[in-house]
Amino acid sequence: MFLKVEQLTKRFGGLTANHNNDLEVHKGHIHAIIGPNGAGKTTFFNLISGFQPPTSGTITFKGTDITGMPPNKIAERGIARTFQTTHLFEKATVLDNVMIGNRLRTQSGFWDAIFRTRRERREEKESLNKAYKVLEFVGLPHLADEPIAGITQEQKKRVAFALALATEPELVLLDEPAAGVNSGETDGLAALIKKMTKRGLTVCLIEHKMAMIMSLADRITVLNQGERIAEGTPKEIQNHPAVIEAYLGGGQPESSRTETV
Ligand SMILES: Nc1ncnc2c1ncn2[C@@H]1O[C@H](COP(=O)(O)OP(=O)(O)OP(=O)(O)O)[C@@H](O)[C@H]1O
């Protein structure tokens, strides 16, 4: 299994944000994580990408146990995640964001960057080439010199993708890639996600836009109140009683919370 999460739990004091959750992501798939607000989706991503340590459970990526590894080590092993667009530097250019962001999030040579050693200059050139390549991929090479503050929300989403892709990942975790953009732009971002899998990437995404998820995802995992309540194909999920119940906001009996398709 490409990514295998077993019995993952995260507690914040008395609150259980994730409770004994399992997940299997197949190579080359688009796997969506959905669920109402506060279901524990972002926490789940934080645990997989190493931004928070789990309370218990294991995460195995390509056969290696990566549980509790720091984010830069997990990125080195091939897992990248996107951040909300609020993580971008508004005054810096698109290109600088991709370059700086990549370094800050994946490399330890921060002081090299400050003092501009020879190694740093060589790495900067490589980093520049890489940044242009990923900007090309996400369709923004013409905006390389534009400050983030001057581009649209949809373009910022593409920059967030570029940041993740610059780490040359095999698995990309996208946190609400289409939040705050209109429907035409959502279609464009969905096409870009499809293009990622055509290039051999595996994608795991959190998203609230159901139409997008239903047409894009190979499999869907549904979380509610920290627990996995369903897993299956889009068709199976659409007709799943526990999912319908969770989305209608009625809450559900304890007994149905661990039900799977
Ligand atoms: N660092 C933290 N400290 C304490 N509680 C937290 C922390 N992070 C998340 N939580 C809580 O854990 C629960 C799950 O939050 P999380 O952000 O993972 O949900 P979500 O499904 O991503 O929600 P949304 O769709 O609204 O983004 C919430 O009750 C939240 O308040």
The ligand as an ORCA input file, in Angstrom:
! r2SCAN-3c Opt
* xyz 0 1
  N      -4.122     22.774     17.929
  C      -5.343     22.506     18.405
  N      -5.621     22.610     19.720
  C      -6.847     22.310     20.215
  N      -7.896     21.900     19.459
  C      -7.690     21.765     18.143
  C      -6.409     22.071     17.532
  N      -6.500     21.858     16.197
  C      -7.771     21.459     15.974
  N      -8.477     21.399     17.135
  C      -9.878     20.964     17.277
  O      -9.986     19.674     16.686
  C     -11.237     19.535     16.013
  C     -10.983     19.174     14.555
  O     -10.434     20.313     13.902
  P      -9.941     20.295     12.395
  O      -9.445     21.638     12.061
  O      -9.029     19.144     12.185
  O     -11.315     20.008     11.624
  P     -11.679     20.169     10.087
  O     -12.477     18.963      9.730
  O     -10.440     20.407      9.319
  O     -12.599     21.459     10.080
  P     -12.868     22.551      8.899
  O     -13.576     21.837      7.803
  O     -13.737     23.548      9.603
  O     -11.523     23.102      8.502
  C     -11.979     20.864     16.192
  O     -12.857     20.729     17.280
  C     -10.865     21.846     16.508
  O     -11.326     22.908     17.304
*
